[in-house]
Amino acid sequence: MEFGTSAISSPSPGDHVGGLPLGAALSAANPEVKFCDQTSKGYVMLNITRDRVVAELWAVSTIAAKPFGLKTVKTFAVSPIGVLTEL
């Protein structure tokens, strides 16, 4: 299983296409991609235990000022045999 995110302070392709649902289009065109967000800036927090891996995709409200807010974009769990579940 692979989880990825762009850098918090770097522009992404979604920043340049003005509201076009690029993430949904990339997910639809690639069956192995379960979720793609091309506009949020954030990070992936992994909680790894013997029983499962939980990946929380977090987004920051702004990269230009402090304070900033945080929100969870998606949460996924992966079982030891590689079954992915959205929480």
Legacy VTK file of the C-alpha trace (Angstrom):
# vtk DataFile Version 3.0
C-alpha trace
ASCII
DATASET POLYDATA
POINTS 87 float
0.000 0.000 0.000
1.298 3.453 -0.826
0.186 6.753 0.674
1.540 9.973 -0.728
1.136 13.693 -0.327
2.575 16.813 -1.842
4.681 19.230 0.151
2.705 21.650 2.282
4.340 24.729 0.767
4.546 23.670 -2.878
1.961 24.254 -5.589
0.234 21.209 -7.009
-1.305 20.582 -10.437
-4.746 21.270 -8.943
-3.678 24.848 -8.180
-3.295 25.536 -11.894
-6.549 24.169 -13.307
-9.099 26.468 -11.653
-11.648 24.179 -10.030
-11.373 21.299 -12.501
-11.871 18.049 -10.493
-8.410 16.750 -11.384
-8.166 14.374 -8.407
-11.441 12.647 -9.258
-10.398 12.355 -12.905
-7.045 10.791 -11.972
-8.774 8.325 -9.631
-11.334 7.402 -12.283
-8.642 6.803 -14.914
-6.439 4.691 -12.629
-8.260 1.883 -10.776
-5.335 1.403 -8.390
-5.761 5.001 -7.130
-8.433 4.986 -4.429
-8.317 8.705 -3.588
-6.590 11.725 -5.085
-6.809 15.328 -3.868
-4.872 17.751 -6.050
-5.797 20.937 -4.177
-5.280 20.403 -0.435
-1.946 21.119 1.218
-1.086 18.808 4.061
0.422 15.593 5.259
-0.284 11.929 5.991
-0.186 10.747 9.596
0.365 6.998 9.945
-0.571 4.987 13.014
1.077 1.590 12.655
0.192 -1.320 14.920
0.544 -5.068 14.612
-3.134 -5.324 13.569
-3.441 -2.524 11.017
-2.138 0.710 9.574
-4.354 3.779 9.813
-3.543 6.658 7.469
-5.072 10.051 8.177
-4.769 12.596 5.377
-4.677 16.062 6.953
-4.994 19.441 5.218
-3.926 22.869 6.431
-6.245 25.816 5.804
-3.498 28.098 4.510
0.193 28.009 3.770
0.508 31.794 3.784
-0.119 32.759 7.428
-0.270 31.666 11.039
-2.374 30.562 12.741
-3.686 27.910 10.376
-6.448 25.369 10.760
-6.324 21.615 10.277
-8.941 19.242 8.940
-8.990 15.548 8.193
-9.554 14.990 4.474
-9.773 11.157 4.502
-8.912 8.259 6.775
-8.026 4.774 5.573
-7.146 1.543 7.364
-5.088 -1.294 5.924
-5.220 -4.821 7.324
-2.153 -7.079 7.564
-3.244 -8.809 4.331
-3.561 -5.501 2.464
-7.318 -4.867 2.556
-7.991 -1.116 2.358
-11.024 0.334 4.150
-12.137 3.955 4.246
-13.007 4.992 7.793
LINES 1 88
87 0 1 2 3 4 5 6 7 8 9 10 11 12 13 14 15 16 17 18 19 20 21 22 23 24 25 26 27 28 29 30 31 32 33 34 35 36 37 38 39 40 41 42 43 44 45 46 47 48 49 50 51 52 53 54 55 56 57 58 59 60 61 62 63 64 65 66 67 68 69 70 71 72 73 74 75 76 77 78 79 80 81 82 83 84 85 86
